[in-house]
Amino acid sequence: MKKIKIGPGEHYVTKRSDELIVTVLGSCVAACIRDPVAGIGGMNHFMLPESATGTWGEASATMRYGNFAMERLINDILRGGGKRNRLEVKVFGGAAMIANGATVGYQNAAFVESYLRAENMPIAAQHLRGESARRIDYAPCEGKVRMLEMSMGLAPVARTETRFRNAMQPEPECGSIELFG
């Protein structure tokens, strides 16, 4: 199978039976959603529960937020021929990460559960919260998820998430001029 790796703020949707979507989660959450009749599905990977504007510093980063990531994934599946009443949903992640505040992961997990409840979309399978990093392999056309709890702990995943978050911080303006009237 062809492996499609997604990271924080990304998603991927496919109809191909030879594709496997892969991600690694710490405090982030991934939703694996498919329509088994239409043969289309995908996965997202979000870092924070929600945002009204979708901005991260000064950069637009909507897919890093659960409310935008869930809407985008569902809408892309529906645009590809999926039907809302047939969607199968599986969610993973939301571990307690000491490096970035123990509650972020749990807030992500609570968000995805609340979002799906509000959208009347039952969760077929889940593995949320806890203290383990997870590797998720999702074959959307088959609906199979393989989850590996990573024994190495959260430190490497926490470093990756922290690097990603820091890379998104706006750079201070250099050489700007302020005119006085």
C-alpha positions as CSV (number, residue, x, y, z in Angstrom):
1,M,0.0,0.0,0.0
2,K,1.1,3.6,-0.6
3,K,1.5,5.4,2.7
4,I,0.3,9.0,2.8
5,K,1.7,10.8,5.9
6,I,-0.2,13.7,7.4
7,G,1.0,16.0,10.1
8,P,-0.6,18.7,12.3
9,G,-2.9,20.9,10.4
10,E,-3.3,18.5,7.5
11,H,-5.9,16.2,6.1
12,Y,-6.2,13.7,3.3
13,V,-9.2,12.2,1.5
14,T,-9.1,9.3,-0.9
15,K,-11.2,6.8,-2.9
16,R,-8.1,4.6,-3.6
17,S,-8.0,1.2,-2.0
18,D,-4.2,1.0,-2.2
19,E,-3.6,4.1,0.1
20,L,-3.0,4.1,3.8
21,I,-3.1,7.4,5.7
22,V,-0.5,7.6,8.6
23,T,0.0,10.0,11.4
24,V,1.6,10.2,14.9
25,L,-0.3,11.9,17.7
26,G,0.5,13.3,21.1
27,S,-2.0,15.9,22.4
28,C,-3.3,16.3,18.8
29,V,-6.4,14.4,17.7
30,A,-7.1,12.6,14.4
31,A,-10.5,11.8,13.0
32,C,-10.8,9.0,10.6
33,I,-14.1,9.3,8.6
34,R,-15.5,7.3,5.7
35,D,-18.6,6.5,3.7
36,P,-18.4,2.7,3.2
37,V,-21.0,2.7,0.4
38,A,-19.3,5.5,-1.6
39,G,-15.9,4.1,-0.9
40,I,-14.4,7.4,0.2
41,G,-12.7,8.4,3.4
42,G,-10.0,10.4,5.0
43,M,-8.2,11.6,8.1
44,N,-7.4,14.9,9.7
45,H,-4.9,15.9,12.4
46,F,-5.6,18.9,14.5
47,M,-3.7,20.6,17.3
48,L,-6.2,22.8,19.2
49,P,-9.9,22.5,19.8
50,E,-11.3,25.6,18.1
51,S,-10.9,29.1,16.9
52,A,-13.4,31.7,15.8
53,T,-11.0,33.2,13.2
54,G,-8.7,30.3,12.3
55,T,-5.6,32.5,12.6
56,W,-2.4,31.4,14.3
57,G,-0.5,34.5,15.0
58,E,-0.7,36.4,11.8
59,A,-0.8,33.4,9.5
60,S,-4.0,31.7,8.4
61,A,-3.8,28.2,9.9
62,T,-7.4,27.1,10.0
63,M,-6.7,23.3,9.7
64,R,-4.8,23.4,13.0
65,Y,-8.1,23.9,14.8
66,G,-10.6,21.1,15.3
67,N,-13.7,23.1,14.3
68,F,-12.1,23.9,10.9
69,A,-10.4,20.5,10.4
70,M,-13.6,18.6,11.1
71,E,-15.7,20.7,8.7
72,R,-13.1,20.4,6.0
73,L,-12.7,16.7,6.2
74,I,-16.5,16.0,6.3
75,N,-17.2,18.4,3.4
76,D,-14.4,16.9,1.3
77,I,-15.9,13.5,1.8
78,L,-19.4,14.7,1.0
79,R,-18.1,16.5,-2.2
80,G,-16.5,13.2,-3.2
81,G,-19.9,11.4,-3.1
82,G,-20.2,10.5,0.6
83,K,-23.5,10.8,2.4
84,R,-23.7,12.3,5.9
85,N,-26.0,9.6,7.2
86,R,-23.6,6.8,6.3
87,L,-20.4,8.3,7.7
88,E,-18.4,6.0,10.0
89,V,-16.2,8.0,12.5
90,K,-13.2,6.8,14.5
91,V,-11.2,9.2,16.7
92,F,-7.8,9.0,18.3
93,G,-5.3,11.0,20.3
94,G,-5.6,13.7,22.9
95,A,-2.9,12.5,25.3
96,A,-1.7,14.5,28.3
97,M,1.4,16.3,27.2
98,I,3.5,17.7,30.0
99,A,5.7,19.8,27.7
100,N,2.8,21.9,26.3
101,G,0.3,21.8,29.2
102,A,-1.4,18.6,30.3
103,T,-4.9,19.9,29.4
104,V,-4.5,20.6,25.7
105,G,-4.9,17.0,24.7
106,Y,-7.9,16.5,26.9
107,Q,-9.5,19.6,25.6
108,N,-8.9,18.3,22.0
109,A,-10.6,15.0,23.0
110,A,-13.5,16.7,24.7
111,F,-13.9,19.0,21.6
112,V,-14.1,16.1,19.1
113,E,-16.6,14.2,21.2
114,S,-18.8,17.3,21.7
115,Y,-18.6,18.2,18.0
116,L,-19.6,14.8,16.8
117,R,-22.5,14.6,19.4
118,A,-23.7,18.1,18.2
119,E,-23.5,16.9,14.5
120,N,-25.4,13.7,15.4
121,M,-22.5,11.6,14.2
122,P,-21.9,8.5,16.4
123,I,-18.3,7.4,17.1
124,A,-17.7,3.9,15.9
125,A,-14.3,3.5,17.6
126,Q,-12.1,5.7,19.8
127,H,-8.9,5.8,21.8
128,L,-8.7,9.2,23.4
129,R,-6.8,10.8,26.3
130,G,-4.3,8.8,28.4
131,E,-0.5,9.4,28.4
132,S,0.7,7.5,25.4
133,A,1.7,8.8,22.0
134,R,0.0,6.9,19.2
135,R,0.7,6.0,15.6
136,I,-2.4,5.7,13.5
137,D,-2.6,3.8,10.2
138,Y,-5.9,4.2,8.5
139,A,-7.1,2.4,5.3
140,P,-10.2,4.5,4.6
141,C,-11.7,2.2,1.8
142,E,-11.6,-0.7,4.2
143,G,-12.4,1.2,7.3
144,K,-9.5,-0.4,9.2
145,V,-7.5,1.4,11.7
146,R,-4.3,0.1,13.2
147,M,-3.2,2.0,16.3
148,L,0.2,1.5,18.0
149,E,0.7,3.0,21.4
150,M,4.3,4.1,21.4
151,S,6.4,2.9,24.3
152,M,9.0,5.6,23.7
153,G,6.7,7.9,25.6
154,L,5.6,11.4,24.6
155,A,8.9,13.2,24.6
156,P,9.7,12.9,20.9
157,V,6.1,13.6,19.9
158,A,6.0,16.6,22.3
159,R,9.2,18.0,20.7
160,T,7.7,17.6,17.2
161,E,4.5,19.3,18.2
162,T,6.4,22.1,20.0
163,R,8.6,22.7,17.0
164,F,5.6,22.9,14.7
165,R,3.8,25.3,17.1
166,N,6.9,27.5,17.4
167,A,7.4,27.6,13.7
168,M,3.9,29.1,13.4
169,Q,4.7,32.0,15.7
170,P,4.7,35.3,13.9
171,E,8.2,36.8,13.3
172,P,8.7,40.2,14.9
173,E,8.8,43.0,12.4
174,C,12.2,44.3,11.8
175,G,13.1,47.7,10.4
176,S,9.6,49.1,10.5
177,I,9.1,52.8,10.7
178,E,6.5,54.6,12.7
179,L,5.6,58.1,11.5
180,F,4.4,60.7,13.9
181,G,2.0,63.4,12.7
